[in-house]
């Protein structure tokens, strides 16, 4: 790939992506944006005035010749008012040009700047997961934009948007998206890197290789010891029980992952490139053309998505596709993936990008030393390439990092779990699925929950899932094939399951829990009563998935039906397998057919809470334009889980 010419880099917009509102508190504002250069920024805040953002308030990390991540963290001496509309602006350089000039697509109506609301308590929130750009469904984040665009009082705005996993799909990339990624890398001069253990020697050779599109499995060394790695990391192995995934365009380099973030969060980078299809065989050309229509539809909605991000605090946590499919599913997977320098680098690059684009904004205090290391990776590069030794050293630190989780000091308290990097590995066999949290992490979770009257737990995978699907996953795990069915659920590991249930039973942990989850590509609500504890606890498992993804409709319909038949209260199978310490009441989608419990439509979830932190209304907004769906609790139900 040839370096960008000076002419091609002229007239780049100052801001490529953002601002995104991240963690907002009355005395602290955290924002994120990417500029085409290091920007001198002034935050104009209603009721406060102008705040010139110096190096202590804005960390700038270059990721290319013309791409700079700006991590904005502004402490305030005086607390901002809650439940009040607060206007803000970001002024650039001495020209003092604001968002109305450099990003008018971020504004609603006649407004001259964006705004936000700091809610005094979480009385409502939005949540969802799984946003795959080339899925045919309409982007569910546009539901968020429509809600914010409708007239509403400050006290009617959701407290936050919680994105609970798979904000990007690093492992499942459409051909046109990969082509756009490469065009943006060239346009912005994103830094290259050297690759160890691969057929290609560096990123430039990767981008130009004939196998770069739809055949990336061929770029791994053909060693027998690496066979499992090839099949699971790049092979696109089919999983006929639930879904199929394609890893043949898996992102590899740090530049590729960063370009993906830019392209899925803002319309601006798309205006800078004119990608053309690569040379493909006829079969691939047909696939490319179909994917192009879907990417075009995705791209058309990005203005509304960016506008929502500029008005609503957004918190995030990773799941597997943010890094790679089946990430840390079992001890055997970990040994294989981290035992080869190329696959370890791929995982590490996605983790560096996650830290810069998602993790930091959730909890900036946890990332100080790591940010210094990230700056060191860039600073030690030469000739537009990252220094491999420094890059690998940072990756090693990220793989050992144990503070991806975080707690929001809200009312109710919100505890966001990292169910990917602190897993309870099976002691019986390396092939068996790991528990989603290990003993130490579960102990820390209990400490966080003590003496709270109510709590919201964000678990990317549902704690209480669909019993039939979990049973199928268990059968495949027994047979030694957990990877085929993504056997990742809380009940797949007996130790982790018992401990999480004991935490719920603890007399000093909350009496009311709401568990927000995604991952599964369908939506459902269970109300769960844990027996053998006086006065509770009451638990609501609320799952909203996906934002831009759906389960195969016919398959889900059969799973839903079989689950009701096989595990009905009168079923002998249910009696033999039920969890006798739980009573489960499934909520019913308002517009569903008789008996249907699983809702299959891309969109966004919305939960309203009462003063006790209990959900009083649960909705699923459908991106296809159909009316929002209320998840209704039946008058009586006693389905044991």
Helices and strands as residue ranges (DSSP letters): G 7-9, E 15-25, E 28-35, E 41-45, E 49-52, E 58-64, E 67-75, E 85-92, H 99-102, G 104-106, E 115-117, E 124-128, H 141-149, G 154-156, E 161-163, H 175-188, H 203-208, G 216-219, G 224-226, H 227-229, I 230-234, E 238-239, E 243-244, H 254-265, G 268-272, H 282-300, H 302-309, E 314-316, G 320-322, H 331-338, H 341-354, I 355-359, H 360-362, G 364-367, H 368-379, H 388-400, E 406-408, E 413-416, H 439-449, E 454-458, H 467-478, G 482-485, G 490-492, H 494-505, E 512-517, E 524-530, E 538-543, H 553-566, H 572-577, E 582-589, E 603-609, E 615-622, E 629-633
